[in-house]
Amino acid sequence: QSALTQPRSVSGSPGQSVTISCTGTNSDVGGYNYVSWYQHHPGKAPKLMIYDVSKRPSGVPDRFSGSKSGNTASLTISGLQAEDEADYYCCSYAGSYTFVFGTGTKVTVL
Amino acid sequence: EVQLVESGGGLVQPGGSLRLSCAASGFTFSSHAMSWVRQAPGKGLEWVSATRGSGGRTNYADSVKGRFTISRDNSKNTLYLQMNSLRAEDTAVYYCAKAVDGYSYGNYYYYYMDVWGKGTTVTVSS
């Protein structure tokens, strides 16, 4: 149950695009199309942004998109906005009825 | 409105026990898997445990297996986490989350967590 690997931080100016990678193994990210992404503002409840690799829940702006290739999933935020500044975590089904989270990425809007 | 409210956190000595509760509302609690996730100070999110809607299947992270027990009372729409033999490294904010699960090609999976509570803080210290 090792955590998925994410960059510690990414940054961009308003209107730019940023992409966060999430690297796992054949036993989690690469083995299932059950990757989800969560936005977390400190002190608040985490919020589901992407599920099943690339699907967006109702109410999540289409600026957020997800994809996967092999053992690496990615979250792209297009048209970055100030309110997007937060911590982002990927999560994958990891077999044997368990989840595994990524290490987390801090997104900074310059 | 779908809502999850955690309670029961507090300060406990190493080796002690604590029971967290999560009150659910706004959805048919017994039909949904539920999960606990924690975040230690300065660290990332860590999945702790999950249980199916019926409560029949429970699973744990290796870090808590044998010490923590997840359970639910579907008549009270409440999820629990009994934490025993607590260690300093269990200090964290504990979140309750509604999990989406299902069957694909005959196999059962947990898919993702779609609703989260605001968390309750557990501090293990002497």
Contacts between the chains, C-beta under 8 A, distances in Angstrom:
chain1	res1	chain2	res2	distance
A	1	B	61	6.0
A	1	B	62	5.4
A	1	B	63	7.9
A	3	B	44	7.0
A	3	B	46	7.8
A	32	B	109	7.1
A	34	B	109	6.1
A	34	B	110	7.5
A	34	B	111	5.1
A	34	B	112	6.8
A	36	B	111	7.6
A	36	B	112	3.8
A	36	B	113	7.2
A	38	B	45	7.3
A	38	B	113	7.8
A	40	B	45	7.2
A	44	B	118	6.8
A	45	B	95	6.9
A	45	B	116	4.1
A	45	B	117	6.0
A	45	B	118	4.9
A	45	B	119	7.0
A	46	B	37	7.7
A	46	B	45	6.8
A	46	B	95	6.8
A	46	B	97	7.8
A	46	B	113	8.0
A	46	B	116	5.0
A	47	B	116	7.3
A	48	B	112	6.5
A	48	B	113	6.8
A	48	B	114	5.1
A	48	B	115	7.9
A	48	B	116	7.9
A	51	B	100	7.5
A	51	B	111	6.7
A	51	B	112	4.2
A	51	B	114	7.3
A	52	B	111	6.7
A	52	B	112	7.3
A	57	B	114	6.8
A	87	B	44	7.9
A	89	B	44	6.3
A	89	B	45	5.1
A	91	B	45	7.7
A	91	B	47	7.4
A	91	B	112	6.9
A	91	B	113	7.5
A	93	B	109	5.6
A	93	B	110	5.6
A	93	B	111	6.9
A	96	B	59	6.9
A	97	B	50	6.7
A	97	B	57	6.4
A	97	B	59	4.3
A	97	B	108	7.3
A	97	B	109	8.0
A	97	B	110	6.2
A	98	B	47	6.8
A	98	B	50	7.5
A	98	B	59	5.5
A	98	B	61	7.0
A	98	B	110	7.6
A	99	B	35	7.2
A	99	B	47	4.1
A	99	B	50	7.1
A	99	B	110	6.1
A	99	B	113	7.7
A	100	B	47	6.5
A	101	B	37	7.6
A	101	B	44	6.3
A	101	B	45	4.6
A	101	B	46	6.2
A	101	B	47	5.9
A	102	B	44	7.1
A	103	B	44	5.3
A	104	B	44	3.8
A	104	B	45	6.9
